[in-house]
Amino acid sequence: MKPRLIIGLCVVGCVGGYGQGLIDFDTYSPGAPVNAPVFRPDGTGAGAGFTAGLFLVQSGGSLEPLFPTTVFKTFSPATAPYVLETNLIVPGHGLGATVTVRMRAWETAAGSYEAAVIRGESNDIPMRLHDLNPVPLMGLQGFTMVPEPATAALGFLGAAAFWLAAATRPSRGSTVGSPNKPAS
């Protein structure tokens, strides 16, 4: 009697644990078909030193990270634009739920997408989830990461533009082109 009870509880626990949708986080899956390479600004594959993550796009546009993140392949230059495949659980969304996800890639050393200088993101991908079979990222499009300017650099550019505008403006006492000056 006890072995049947234990087996029954294990089955119920396993089925209950998969009550959330699964996504196959893979950027190259010919059978799916998915072919979404990610490149560095110089045109080479992302490869070593970059992390990729999927984010759940909320109704208001905010992003919720899904875990785990993954890294890019380093086997050869041909595989460098593609992630190491992993399966993700989408908490709170189960069989038949429709969700939208977005892939982001960034420099691993930065610690996060927001802190990274070189980063990029994909198009939004709507998908219908299943409970037991991970859903491939059909519709995912590849992208090229771009360097984001630092806040200080943007501040410097703004200050330079302000200075340039002030330097080219005529002074207050100038009579050049003044409409109120009578002709001599």
Beta strands, then each sheet from edge to edge (+ up, - down):
strand 1: 21-25
strand 2: 28-29
strand 3: 34-35
strand 4: 38-39
strand 5: 50-57
strand 6: 63-65
strand 7: 70-71
strand 8: 86-90
strand 9: 98-107
strand 10: 118-128
strand 11: 135-136
strand 12: 143-144
strand 13: 146-147
sheet 1: 8+ 1- 11-
sheet 2: 2+ 3-
sheet 3: 4+ 12+
sheet 4: 6+ 5- 7+
sheet 5: 6+ 5- 9+ 10- 13+
end
